[in-house]
Amino acid sequence: MNFIKTSDRKEIQNTLKEIFSILNKKKKDYLTLRSDNNNFFVSSKIFSFLNELYTEDTGLTSMLSGILLEHVYEAERVCPGSANSTINLIDKKINTSSFSIDTNALDRNDISYDTLPMVLDYLKISYEAKSIIYSAINMAGLNGKIFVEPNKINKTIIELKDSYNFSFILPIGPFIGQKKWERNWCRCLCIDGVIESLGEIDGILQEASAQNIPIAIFARGFSSDVINTMKVNADRGTLDILPISFGVDDIETINSVVDVSKVIGCDIVTPLKGDLIAHKSVDDLAKVEKIICGPGNVSIVNQSTQQNVELHLFHLSKRIQEAHTEVSRLLKKRARSLAGKCVNISVKYDTISRQKILLDEIDLGLNIIRTVSGYGTVQVQKLSDDIVSLLSIGDCKTVPSSLIYASSTMSNKFIDCVNSIEIAIIDD
């Protein structure tokens, strides 16, 4: 059996034309399914169709559909809702090889609060989603950290938080009656392990008591003897202390010891590596401006470590992009705790389906704001009629520059990829 490699352009061109002929008919159906023509709705339908072709068909049709799906997906990563315009540009390039868009010649504008509503109009999301996004950005700023999560009540809550917020096991055991513990310039000790005997921290406790210094001890756990001793002395007024547990086997907080140490600005004491807690003194412990502890929550204000926390958060953000779904979820939770000044949106619960739609719309809107912050916007009136038609932007007056950049770049890359394909023909 011999394999002869050849580049059969005609077969590839004909197969592509068949795919686009079906796809263009499908797109018209997608665009009429919803009166507001939500861009992401159309994009998701295009994904579904291409995925069906890729998985259910065979041979050249499957291969080309897979390549097309990959390039459309990459365009969506740059600019949500760009699948339709990317498909349009590829179709145009197949039939008119000389057609191109000079993205460097675009007259771009930076996003502002005034242009924000027009940018959100591009997605055609609901008025409710727009209002929530606009309120959140007014609170956090255009480059602020905004987190979105589902709520369990029929009310959307938008909160501005100025501190690092962690969810830990608190209060512990005998401290259960203590509803709030708030201290300024509190000393903190961060231990990656369980404090099993009082002797491990006796020196620190003696110094803290003598100097009347508040102290918070973060650890994976505490023995009952250690907890009871702390509580008795706290009740007597001889010791101002609060034990805070990460949890021994809690996967949600397994790396929180690292995050807390960055916020506090201290080294982690790791007994398993030979670190001795007993060698620590109160003077060795880092101070935080303010710590507020309540049921299940620890809030820390500490401006002195802001730069180090931001660097740590930057590395976490890169890992989030590369991680699979479950790990990404855990990393996002850690990032939320480290965001410092941030806005948290808890989206109301009406029905599961309505809540999911609203969550998706808010996520899309925030993603568009992020991409516009990097690429800017373009006024539609300054674009040629050909480009406006291919972008499928309806009556929008302002569009993200990233829409044009993503569509143009990925359509060019798709054409280059297809032109480099070589088909193996089997000659018996």
Secondary structure, DSSP 8 states (H G I E B T S, - for coil): -EEEEE--HHHHHHHHHHHHHHHHHHHHHHHHHSTT--HHHHHHHHHHHHHHHHHHS-HHHHHHHHHHHHHHHHHHHHSTT-HHHHHHHHHHHHH-TT----GGG--EE---TTTHHHHHHTTT--HHHHHHHHHHHHHH-TTSEEEEEE-SSSS-EEEEE-SEEEE-B-S-GGGGG---EEEEEEEEEEBSSEE--GGGTHHHHHHHHHHT--EEEEESEE-HHHHHHHHHHHHHTS--EEEEE--SS-GGGTTHHHHHHHHHT---B-GGGT--GGG--GGGSEEEEEEEEETTEEEEE-GGGHHHHHHHHHHHHHHHHHS-HHHHHHHHHHHHHH-SSEEEEEE--S-HHHHHHHHHHHHHHHHHHHHHHHH-EEEGGGS-HHHHHHHT-TT-SEEEHHHHHHHHHHHHHHHHHHHT--EEEEE-
